[in-house]
C-alpha cells in the first residue's frame, strides 16, 4: 500500500513539473511574439500615424517618460495612460484622424501623432519611437562618430529591461541592436547577490545606455526546496530589479534556473 501511494505521489510530482515547464515555455513564446511584433519608427519631425482598433489597447514606447495632451473632442473617445516611457492608447469609439502631442518630461522634446480609430482595420501591434543620434556639432554620427560615453539616448527602465530579456530569450533572427545601447564587459563569475545563500547568481551580459547600466544574471536554485524570489533580498544598490520568473523549483529540475535584470546608475561591480 505504501509503495502504491509513493508511486502515485511520484507520478503527481512529475505531472506538476511537466505542466510548470509547459507554462514557462508558453510565457516565453508569448514574450517572443510580442517582441517580434514591435514596429520601430524614427522621429523625423513628421507626424506619426497611429491607427487604433476600438476596444483594443495599443502601446507606444518612447525613449523616456512623456505627457500626452488630448484635445477636448477626443477626451470622451480615447483613454491614454503614460507609465515609465510607455503610453497605453485605448479607443472607446471610432473617430477620424486627430492631431495629438506627446512631450517628454525631461528634455521637453515634442512628438506629434495623427490618431484615428475604427471598429475594424486598425492596428494593435506596439510602436517604438526613437530619435537618431546627433553629434554635438549637428553632424551625422555616421560621418562624425559620437564618443562612446556620450549620452545621446534616454531609454526608460521598461525599455532597457525588455531589451536585456530579448537578448537572452529571443531567437537570433529577432535580435536587433538599439541605438545608444552598448555592450560593456562584466565578470562572468558567481556573486553573492541574494541573501540566504539558497540561490546562486552569475552575471551573463551587461550594457550601458547613457548614464544607466543594465545587467542580466542567471539565478539557480542550489537547494532541494522550491525558492520564491524576493527583490528585498537582493544585495546592492539597484534602480530596478526584474525577475524573468519569480519562483524556482528544486535543484536538478527543469525549472531550477531563471534570470534577473538589474538596472543601476553605476557598473555592476560598483553597485553590488
Secondary structure, DSSP 4 states (H G I P E B T S, - for coil): -HHHHHHHHHHHHHHHHHHHHHHHHHHHHHHHHHHHT-EEEE-SSSPEEEEEETT--EEEE-SS-EEEE--HHHHTTEEEEEETTEEEEEESS-EEEEEEEEEETTT--EEEEEEEEESSS-B-S-EEEE---B-TTS-BTTTSPPPTT-------HHHHHHHHHHHHHS-GGG----TTEEE-----SEE--BTTSSEEEEEEEEEEETTEEEEEEEEEE-SSS-EE--GGGB-S--SEEEES-SEE--TTSTTSEEEEEEEESS-HHHH-
